[in-house]
């Protein structure tokens, strides 16, 4: 597992480097929102819709149709470089940036409850 995973652009049919996961439409993590389709005028909108669906628990796997959650992203993508062939690394938004942020968010730790807390 890497300390600083990143989003990589690799054209289709490229060989993936080690420690990478595909997140384009060859995988379940592909963005179903196609730029230019009704309601999706640009890449920024496509990325926002993807993020909203993921956070709301409404995202379905692009290939399998299975429900995808934030927990799935953390479990399956944490620590990997994420490869997308749909978004060149041109500074424009990509759903891979969203997946990187969500999958690699710091783990939340519950504070220990003092032994006397809640006792009467």
N, C-alpha and C positions, 0 to 999 in steps of 0.2 A: 504494500500500500504506500502511496506517495504522500508526502507532506503538502505539496502544492499542486494538486491536479489542475489541469487546464483544458480548455476547449481547443481542439485541433481541427483544421479543415484538411480533408484528404479527398481528392477526386475519386469518384467511383472506380472500383477495380484496383485501387491502391492497396498495397500490403500494409496492414496495421502494425505499428510499433508495439513492443511489449507494454503491458499494463494499460491497455486501452479498451474502451467499450464503445460500440456503435450506438449512436442515438438518432440516426437519420431514419428514413422510411423503410430501411431494410430491417429495422428492429421495432420492438414494441414502443420505444421511446420517441419515435418519429412524430413530428408535428403534423396533425391532421389538417391544420388550417392552411389553405393554399392561397398565396398572395394573388390577388386579382379575382378571386371568387367572390360571390355576393357577401358583403359585410366585412371583407378582408382586403382593404385597399392597399395595404403596405405591410412590410415585414414587421414593423413595430406592433401593429395591430395583431398580427398572427402570433407573435410572442406573448403579448398581453393576454390574449384569449387562451393560449396554452397554459400560462401560469394560473389564470383564474380557474380553469378546469381542474388542474392538478391540485391546487389548494382546497378546492371545494369538493374533492373526491369524485369528480365527474369525468375524469380522463379515462379513456379506454385504450388498451394497447393497440398500436397502429396495425400490427400484424396479427395478433391473436384475439383482440377484442376483450381481453381480460381487464377487469378494473385495475387501475394503477393509483397508488396513493403516495403521499409524502414518505411514509414508512418504507414503501417499496423502493423509492428512489434512494433513500439512505442505505437500505440493505444491499441493493444491487449495484449502485453506482459510486458509493463513497470511496474515495482514494484513487479512482481511476481517471486517466485522461479520457475525455469524451470526444469522440470523432463524429463530425457531421459533414456530409458531402453536399448538403444543400445550402450552407451559408459560408461563403468565402470569408476569410478573416479580414474583412474590410472596414471594421469599426461599426458596422450596423448591427442591430439587435439579432440575437439568435436564441432559440429556446435552450440551447446548450448552456448558455450563461445562467439561465434560470435553474437548470438541473444541477450545474456545478454548485451554485449557491445553496440550494436546498439540500443536496446530498452531503455536502461537506460542512454544514452548519455545526457549530460546537455542540457537543453532547450536553444535554441538560442533566444536571445532577440534583437530586432532591436533597435539601438540607436535612440533617439528622435532627429529629425532634428530641428535645431534652427529656430525660426520663420523667421529670415531674410535670411536664406539659400535659394538660388534659385530665390530670388526676385531681380528685377532690378529697 
